[in-house]
Each structure stands twice: as C-alpha cells, then as structure tokens.
Amino acid sequence: MAPLRQRRSRRFPAQCFYTLLNQVTANSLLNTITTLQNFKTRHVNSTQSSATEGIGAAANWLYGEFLKIQDQSRGNFQAFTHPFKATYNGQTTDQRNIVGIINGTLPNTPAIVIGAHYDSRTDDLTDATGVAPGADDNGSGVAAVLEMARVLSQLRPRSTIILVLFSAEEVNRQGSTAFVRDYIKFYNIPVRVMINIDTVGSTNDRFGNVNDHELRIFSAGPDTSPSRDMARMIDFITDNHSTDLKLIFVEDIDREGRFGDHFSFSEAGIPAVRIIEALEDHTNREGRDWVQYIEPDYLRKSVRTLTTMVLALADGLPYPQTIVVRDMGDGMRRLVWEQVEGATGYIVALRRVGDVTFEQQFSAGTGTTAFDCDCFTSDRFRGISVAAINENGIMGPLSPEVVVP
C-alpha cells in the first residue's frame, strides 16, 4: 500500500483508451462548427421552413448526424428527437432537442447525461433574422457532443450515456427544462450527473490574456450539495487521469448573472456541472462569434478531457460500499471498505478541513480493503471517498463522501 501523499496525476495504461482519444480531431470539430455557422442564425424564432438557414435547418442537420452515428454503431447508439414548444417574444414555436443514447450493460445504474445547446443569438436577443454564427457559444459544445457520440458509440459502457443537443437555451433554457420534465422525470431515469458543455473553444479574453491549459467547472452550492460533490469528483478524476486540460474549480453555479442548461437539472434535484473555457472574450460573442476565433488545438484538448471524464464515470467500476472509519485504540484509526469485484486496486481521496476539493490521496493494491493511520481525525480531514480501479487502470466514480468522525 502506498503512503499518504499529495494529490498528483497518473496515466492510463490502457492502449484502447488512447485509441479512442486519438480519434478526436480538430478538423472534425471545426467542420461541425463551420456547418452550424453557415445556417446564418439558430435563433429560436428563426425560420424552420428553409433547408439552408435557421434553427429548423440546423436541427435537421444535427439529427442527420446522429442518425449517421446510429447507423455506424452496430446497435450501440439510438437517436431520436424530443419535441417541445418554446415561447419567446410573443411567439410560440415547435422546437426539437436532439437525443442519442448509448445503453449501459448494467441495469439500474445511474446514467451520465452530456448536453450542449445548439441555438444562437445576436447582441439583440429579440433579433431572429440577424447573423448569429454562434461558433464558440455554442457551436464548440455541439461539436464536442457530436465528436464524443462518434467515439463513445463504439463502446458498451457499464452506465448508460445520454447525449442531448438542446434548443432554446438562450431564451430561459426552455429546451433543457422540457427535457428534464418530459423525459428524465417522466420516465424516472436515475442520473449520476449532467455535464453541460457550453463554450469550450477559445483561449483568450478581451485584454489579450491567454489560458490554453485549463477549463473551468461550475456547480450549484452549497458545499455539501449533490452538484458540488460531483464537481469535486470530476476534478479528482481529471487530475488522476492526466487529462490534456486541468480544471479550475469555481465555487458557484455559473459566472455572475449568467446561466446554462445545467440549471434545469440542478433545480430538479439532479447533480449537474458546467464546463466552460478558462477565459472569455465577450467582444467576440453573439453576432461576432465566428469560427475564426476558435483555437483548434484547445478545442480538441477540451473534447479529449471531456471524453476522459465520461469514460471514467460511465465505464469505471462501481465504488466500494460500506466505508467506515474505526477507532483501533492508542490514537490509531482504520479505514475499511468492501471489496469491488474485478478491482485491481483502489484510490482513496481525502479532503482536508477548509478545502473544497480532494487534495490528498493514497492507493491500495488488489485485495486490500483497509488502511491504518493516526491521521483519520476530524481536525485534519473533512471527508474521505474511495474509488475502484479496473483492469485497464481506469478509476471509476468516487463513493459518497464519508465524514470523518
């Protein structure tokens, strides 16, 4: 068993994992964004009768792309549309969320939902005909979901993966609200987490600062909320799997005065996070949000990082059950957990008092389900979580945090 140590990254040994990540290409992502940009606008009140312009044409194209993935998936991927009505600026329209599902192999396992909105806007939100290319916001997120669908549809993960392209996010996120109501809640689908991918393709702000090595993760509070717990888990997963980009953990649901489709899930009691680029240039938003401002390699790394998150959450082994801290006397305490079938080892994450993320960890080998230390005290650590490692070296989801007595 390894000693207690500061958290640091490690690498996946699984060649099959790298094979999947290496299929993510900048050209494919940019082609998707360019196609979306060429629809001129994807405003919720734009035309739905044109084959080349407006939100109707965009929805048709996106659904067609999902159908192509379905045809190539050997039955792993099922595509469909979720119709709903949206009302904005005195106009009610028929809208569609585009949905793809990769069914998991383990029944009754919570699903992973990956979402991005495909509608766009100009500076004037009421303008339904003006040019609104929406390359970064949110063509980048849509491109990410499409690319992840192509890659992940080659697998049969343990947990079901639901990929959704939402309409009407820019007008009070009506699409995601309808999806939660009509699909997730109506069919009583258990969800481990919803990951909202929104604006992940640019590296600079309006002052010329550049950050090409990080993404931000937002989640609804408080510190003990399900969404904040999932953000902590995802932060730990990315760090332990040496993703291309690291995460900046932000203790808020979103940027000040802003919103996203993850709100619709959090408000319904479903854990949800938002992933967004580290810096934003608001001068290149809305009507000036062109594909030329996308940084191709950063977008590619964003998608590879997101794919790693989802693979660990959806295909990692389940976390151990019945995790307890026992007093062994003489100041010594023993952390004990149940063995997970198929596990080749375990990672134990520790959160210090006053920390918002797990900053220390230790590893345990095959067959080890206990660890003795005089450090398991409430004055040193706020909580402990345990994850199992599978035969490919993939760390699965962390257990719910155990409060140190």
C-alpha positions as CSV (number, residue, x, y, z in Angstrom):
1,M,0.0,0.0,0.0
2,A,1.3,3.4,-0.9
3,P,1.7,6.1,1.8
4,L,-0.5,9.1,2.2
5,R,0.6,11.8,-0.3
6,Q,-0.4,15.0,-2.0
7,R,-2.6,14.5,-5.0
8,R,-0.8,14.2,-8.3
9,S,-1.6,12.9,-11.8
10,R,-1.1,9.4,-13.1
11,R,-1.5,7.9,-16.5
12,F,-3.9,5.4,-18.0
13,P,-2.0,2.2,-19.1
14,A,-4.9,1.1,-21.4
15,Q,-3.9,1.4,-25.1
16,C,-7.6,1.0,-26.0
17,F,-8.3,4.3,-24.1
18,Y,-5.7,6.2,-26.1
19,T,-7.1,4.7,-29.3
20,L,-10.4,6.3,-28.5
21,L,-9.0,9.7,-27.5
22,N,-6.8,9.8,-30.6
23,Q,-9.9,9.7,-32.8
24,V,-10.8,13.2,-31.6
25,T,-9.6,15.6,-34.4
26,A,-9.6,19.4,-34.7
27,N,-10.7,19.1,-38.4
28,S,-13.8,17.2,-37.5
29,L,-14.7,19.7,-34.7
30,L,-14.1,22.7,-36.9
31,N,-16.2,21.2,-39.7
32,T,-19.1,20.9,-37.4
33,I,-18.8,24.5,-36.2
34,T,-18.5,25.8,-39.7
35,T,-21.6,23.9,-40.8
36,L,-23.6,25.4,-37.9
37,Q,-22.2,28.9,-38.6
38,N,-23.4,28.6,-42.2
39,F,-27.0,28.4,-41.1
40,K,-26.7,32.1,-40.6
41,T,-28.7,32.1,-37.3
42,R,-30.0,29.4,-35.0
43,H,-32.3,31.8,-33.1
44,V,-35.3,30.1,-31.6
45,N,-37.7,32.2,-33.6
46,S,-35.8,31.9,-36.9
47,T,-37.2,30.1,-39.9
48,Q,-38.0,26.4,-39.8
49,S,-39.0,26.1,-43.5
50,S,-35.6,26.8,-45.1
51,A,-33.3,23.9,-45.9
52,T,-30.2,26.1,-45.6
53,E,-30.9,28.8,-42.9
54,G,-32.4,29.0,-39.4
55,I,-32.9,26.7,-36.5
56,G,-35.0,24.3,-38.4
57,A,-32.2,23.5,-40.9
58,A,-29.7,23.2,-38.0
59,A,-31.9,20.8,-36.2
60,N,-32.4,18.7,-39.3
61,W,-28.7,18.5,-39.9
62,L,-27.8,17.6,-36.3
63,Y,-30.4,14.9,-36.3
64,G,-29.0,13.6,-39.5
65,E,-25.5,13.4,-38.0
66,F,-26.9,11.5,-35.0
67,L,-28.6,9.1,-37.4
68,K,-25.2,8.5,-39.2
69,I,-23.7,7.6,-35.9
70,Q,-26.6,5.3,-35.1
71,D,-26.1,3.5,-38.5
72,Q,-22.3,3.0,-37.8
73,S,-22.7,2.0,-34.1
74,R,-23.7,-1.7,-34.6
75,G,-26.7,-1.1,-32.4
76,N,-24.9,0.8,-29.6
77,F,-26.4,4.2,-30.3
78,Q,-30.1,5.1,-30.7
79,A,-31.1,8.6,-32.0
80,F,-34.4,10.4,-31.6
81,T,-35.9,13.9,-31.2
82,H,-37.7,15.3,-28.2
83,P,-40.3,17.8,-29.4
84,F,-41.5,20.7,-27.2
85,K,-43.0,24.1,-27.6
86,A,-41.0,27.3,-26.8
87,T,-42.4,30.8,-26.3
88,Y,-40.3,33.9,-26.7
89,N,-41.1,37.5,-27.6
90,G,-44.8,36.7,-28.1
91,Q,-44.2,33.8,-30.5
92,T,-44.7,30.1,-29.8
93,T,-42.8,27.7,-31.9
94,D,-42.2,23.9,-32.3
95,Q,-38.7,23.0,-31.2
96,R,-36.6,19.9,-31.0
97,N,-34.0,18.5,-28.7
98,I,-31.8,16.0,-30.5
99,V,-31.1,13.0,-28.4
100,G,-28.7,10.0,-28.6
101,I,-28.5,7.1,-26.1
102,I,-25.7,4.6,-25.6
103,N,-27.3,1.9,-23.4
104,G,-25.2,0.6,-20.5
105,T,-24.6,-3.0,-19.7
106,L,-25.5,-2.8,-16.0
107,P,-29.2,-2.4,-15.2
108,N,-30.3,0.2,-12.7
109,T,-27.0,2.1,-12.9
110,P,-27.4,5.9,-13.0
111,A,-27.0,7.4,-16.4
112,I,-24.5,10.1,-17.4
113,V,-26.1,13.0,-19.3
114,I,-23.9,15.1,-21.7
115,G,-25.6,18.2,-23.0
116,A,-24.9,21.3,-25.2
117,H,-27.3,23.9,-26.7
118,Y,-27.4,24.5,-30.4
119,D,-29.4,27.7,-30.6
120,S,-27.6,31.0,-31.1
121,R,-28.3,34.8,-30.7
122,T,-27.2,38.2,-31.7
123,D,-26.5,41.2,-29.4
124,D,-30.2,41.9,-29.6
125,L,-31.9,38.7,-28.2
126,T,-35.2,39.6,-30.0
127,D,-33.5,39.6,-33.4
128,A,-34.5,36.4,-35.1
129,T,-33.1,37.1,-38.5
130,G,-29.7,38.8,-37.9
131,V,-26.5,36.9,-38.4
132,A,-25.7,34.9,-35.2
133,P,-22.9,32.4,-36.1
134,G,-22.6,31.1,-32.5
135,A,-19.2,29.4,-33.2
136,D,-17.9,29.3,-29.6
137,D,-21.3,29.8,-27.9
138,N,-22.2,27.2,-28.5
139,G,-21.0,25.5,-31.7
140,S,-18.0,24.4,-29.8
141,G,-20.2,22.5,-27.3
142,V,-22.3,21.0,-30.0
143,A,-19.1,19.9,-31.9
144,A,-17.9,18.3,-28.7
145,V,-21.1,16.3,-28.1
146,L,-21.1,15.1,-31.7
147,E,-17.5,14.0,-31.6
148,M,-18.0,12.3,-28.2
149,A,-21.0,10.5,-29.6
150,R,-18.9,9.2,-32.5
151,V,-16.2,8.0,-30.2
152,L,-18.2,6.6,-27.3
153,S,-20.8,4.8,-29.6
154,Q,-18.0,2.3,-30.3
155,L,-18.3,1.1,-26.7
156,R,-20.8,-0.7,-24.5
157,P,-20.2,1.1,-21.2
158,R,-21.4,-0.1,-17.8
159,S,-23.6,3.0,-17.4
160,T,-26.0,4.5,-19.9
161,I,-24.8,7.7,-21.6
162,I,-27.4,10.2,-22.8
163,L,-26.2,12.8,-25.2
164,V,-28.5,15.8,-25.8
165,L,-28.4,18.8,-28.1
166,F,-30.8,21.4,-26.6
167,S,-32.7,24.1,-28.4
168,A,-34.0,27.3,-26.7
169,E,-31.2,27.6,-24.1
170,E,-30.7,31.3,-24.9
171,V,-34.4,32.0,-24.0
172,N,-34.5,30.8,-20.4
173,R,-33.3,27.3,-21.2
174,Q,-36.7,26.1,-22.2
175,G,-35.3,23.1,-24.1
176,S,-33.5,21.5,-21.2
177,T,-36.3,22.3,-18.8
178,A,-38.7,20.4,-21.1
179,F,-36.3,17.5,-21.4
180,V,-36.0,17.1,-17.7
181,R,-39.7,17.3,-17.3
182,D,-40.8,15.1,-20.3
183,Y,-38.0,12.6,-20.3
184,I,-35.8,12.3,-17.2
185,K,-38.6,12.9,-14.7
186,F,-41.4,11.3,-16.7
187,Y,-39.5,8.0,-17.2
188,N,-38.0,8.2,-13.7
189,I,-34.4,7.9,-15.1
190,P,-31.7,7.9,-12.4
191,V,-28.9,10.3,-13.4
192,R,-25.4,10.3,-11.8
193,V,-24.6,13.7,-13.3
194,M,-25.4,16.1,-16.1
195,I,-22.4,17.6,-17.8
196,N,-23.2,20.9,-19.6
197,I,-20.7,21.7,-22.3
198,D,-21.0,25.3,-23.2
199,T,-18.3,27.5,-24.8
200,V,-15.1,25.4,-24.8
201,G,-13.2,26.5,-27.9
202,S,-11.4,29.8,-27.2
203,T,-8.3,30.6,-25.1
204,N,-8.2,34.4,-24.6
205,D,-10.1,37.3,-23.0
206,R,-10.6,40.8,-24.3
207,F,-7.4,42.0,-22.6
208,G,-5.2,39.6,-24.5
209,N,-4.6,37.2,-21.7
210,V,-4.3,33.5,-22.8
211,N,-5.1,30.3,-21.0
212,D,-4.7,27.2,-23.2
213,H,-4.2,24.6,-20.5
214,E,-7.4,24.8,-18.3
215,L,-11.1,24.6,-18.3
216,R,-13.5,25.9,-15.6
217,I,-16.1,23.8,-13.8
218,F,-19.1,25.3,-12.1
219,S,-21.7,23.7,-9.8
220,A,-24.6,24.7,-7.6
221,G,-23.8,25.0,-3.9
222,P,-23.7,24.6,-1.0
223,D,-20.5,22.7,-0.3
224,T,-22.5,19.6,0.5
225,S,-24.9,19.7,-2.4
226,P,-25.0,16.8,-4.9
227,S,-23.8,19.0,-7.7
228,R,-20.8,20.3,-5.8
229,D,-20.0,16.7,-4.8
230,M,-20.0,15.7,-8.5
231,A,-17.8,18.7,-9.4
232,R,-15.3,17.5,-6.7
233,M,-15.4,14.0,-8.2
234,I,-14.8,15.2,-11.7
235,D,-12.0,17.5,-10.6
236,F,-10.3,14.5,-8.9
237,I,-10.9,12.2,-11.9
238,T,-9.3,14.6,-14.4
239,D,-6.3,15.1,-12.2
240,N,-5.8,11.4,-11.6
241,H,-6.1,10.5,-15.3
242,S,-3.7,13.2,-16.6
243,T,-6.2,14.8,-19.0
244,D,-4.9,17.3,-21.6
245,L,-6.5,20.2,-19.7
246,K,-6.8,20.7,-16.0
247,L,-9.9,22.1,-14.2
248,I,-10.3,25.4,-12.3
249,F,-12.8,24.6,-9.6
250,V,-15.2,27.5,-9.2
251,E,-17.5,27.6,-6.1
252,D,-20.5,29.0,-7.9
253,I,-23.3,27.7,-10.2
254,D,-22.1,29.9,-13.1
255,R,-20.5,33.3,-13.9
256,E,-22.2,36.2,-12.3
257,G,-25.5,37.0,-14.0
258,R,-25.2,34.1,-16.4
259,F,-27.0,30.7,-16.7
260,G,-26.9,27.4,-18.6
261,D,-28.7,24.2,-19.2
262,H,-27.2,22.6,-16.0
263,F,-29.5,24.9,-14.0
264,S,-32.5,22.9,-15.3
265,F,-31.1,19.7,-13.9
266,S,-29.8,21.2,-10.6
267,E,-33.2,22.8,-9.9
268,A,-34.8,19.3,-10.4
269,G,-32.5,17.8,-7.8
270,I,-30.2,16.2,-10.4
271,P,-26.4,16.7,-9.9
272,A,-25.1,18.9,-12.7
273,V,-22.0,20.8,-13.7
274,R,-21.0,23.3,-16.3
275,I,-17.7,23.0,-18.2
276,I,-16.5,26.2,-19.9
277,E,-13.3,27.7,-21.2
278,A,-10.9,29.3,-18.7
279,L,-11.1,32.8,-20.3
280,E,-13.8,34.5,-22.3
281,D,-13.7,37.3,-24.8
282,H,-17.2,38.9,-24.7
283,T,-16.4,41.2,-27.6
284,N,-16.4,38.2,-29.9
285,R,-19.8,36.9,-28.8
286,E,-23.2,36.9,-30.4
287,G,-23.1,38.4,-33.9
288,R,-19.3,38.3,-34.0
289,D,-18.8,34.8,-32.7
290,W,-17.1,33.3,-35.8
291,V,-15.2,30.1,-36.2
292,Q,-12.0,32.1,-36.9
293,Y,-11.8,32.9,-33.2
294,I,-11.8,29.2,-32.2
295,E,-8.4,27.8,-31.1
296,P,-8.5,24.3,-32.8
297,D,-6.0,22.5,-30.6
298,Y,-7.5,23.8,-27.4
299,L,-10.9,22.7,-28.6
300,R,-9.5,19.2,-29.4
301,K,-7.9,19.0,-25.9
302,S,-11.2,20.1,-24.4
303,V,-13.1,17.3,-26.0
304,R,-10.4,14.7,-25.1
305,T,-10.6,15.9,-21.5
306,L,-14.4,15.7,-21.5
307,T,-14.3,12.2,-23.1
308,T,-11.9,11.1,-20.3
309,M,-14.4,12.3,-17.7
310,V,-17.3,10.5,-19.2
311,L,-15.4,7.2,-19.7
312,A,-14.3,7.1,-16.1
313,L,-17.8,7.9,-14.9
314,A,-19.7,5.6,-17.3
315,D,-17.3,2.7,-17.7
316,G,-15.3,2.7,-14.4
317,L,-16.1,0.1,-11.8
318,P,-18.7,1.0,-9.1
319,Y,-17.4,2.5,-5.9
320,P,-17.0,0.3,-2.8
321,Q,-19.8,0.1,-0.3
322,T,-19.9,0.3,3.5
323,I,-17.0,2.6,4.0
324,V,-16.3,3.2,7.7
325,V,-13.6,4.7,10.0
326,R,-13.0,2.5,13.1
327,D,-11.2,3.5,16.3
328,M,-8.4,0.9,16.9
329,G,-7.2,2.5,20.2
330,D,-3.9,4.3,21.0
331,G,-4.8,7.0,18.6
332,M,-4.9,4.7,15.6
333,R,-7.8,4.6,13.2
334,R,-8.7,2.1,10.4
335,L,-10.4,3.0,7.2
336,V,-12.3,-0.1,5.9
337,W,-14.3,-0.6,2.7
338,E,-15.9,-3.6,0.9
339,Q,-14.1,-5.2,-2.0
340,V,-15.3,-4.5,-5.5
341,E,-15.5,-7.4,-7.9
342,G,-12.9,-7.0,-10.7
343,A,-10.9,-4.3,-8.9
344,T,-7.2,-4.3,-9.3
345,G,-6.7,-1.6,-6.7
346,Y,-8.3,1.4,-5.1
347,I,-7.8,5.2,-4.8
348,V,-8.7,6.9,-1.5
349,A,-9.3,10.6,-1.7
350,L,-9.1,12.8,1.3
351,R,-10.4,16.4,1.8
352,R,-8.7,18.5,4.4
353,V,-10.7,20.7,6.7
354,G,-11.2,24.0,4.9
355,D,-10.6,22.6,1.4
356,V,-13.2,22.5,-1.3
357,T,-11.5,19.7,-3.3
358,F,-9.7,16.5,-2.5
359,E,-6.0,17.4,-2.2
360,Q,-4.5,14.2,-0.7
361,Q,-4.8,10.6,-1.7
362,F,-3.3,7.1,-1.3
363,S,-3.6,4.0,-3.4
364,A,-4.3,0.4,-2.2
365,G,-3.4,-2.7,-4.2
366,T,-5.5,-5.7,-5.2
367,G,-7.2,-7.4,-2.2
368,T,-6.5,-4.5,0.2
369,T,-9.6,-3.1,1.8
370,A,-8.3,-1.4,4.9
371,F,-5.7,1.3,5.8
372,D,-4.5,2.2,9.3
373,C,-3.4,5.8,10.1
374,D,-3.5,8.1,13.0
375,C,-4.4,10.9,10.6
376,F,-8.1,10.0,10.2
377,T,-9.4,12.7,12.6
378,S,-11.9,15.4,12.1
379,D,-9.4,18.1,12.9
380,R,-7.4,17.1,9.8
381,F,-9.9,15.8,7.3
382,R,-13.4,16.8,6.4
383,G,-14.2,13.7,4.3
384,I,-13.0,10.6,2.6
385,S,-14.1,8.9,-0.6
386,V,-13.0,5.7,-2.3
387,A,-12.9,4.6,-6.0
388,A,-12.1,1.2,-7.6
389,I,-9.5,0.8,-10.4
390,N,-10.3,-1.7,-13.2
391,E,-8.0,-4.0,-15.2
392,N,-7.3,-1.2,-17.6
393,G,-6.2,1.2,-14.9
394,I,-9.4,3.3,-15.2
395,M,-10.5,4.8,-11.9
396,G,-14.3,4.7,-11.6
397,P,-16.6,7.1,-9.7
398,L,-15.8,8.1,-6.1
399,S,-18.1,6.9,-3.3
400,P,-20.2,9.4,-1.5
401,E,-18.0,11.4,0.9
402,V,-17.7,9.8,4.4
403,V,-17.5,12.4,7.1
404,V,-14.5,11.8,9.4
405,P,-15.8,11.3,13.0
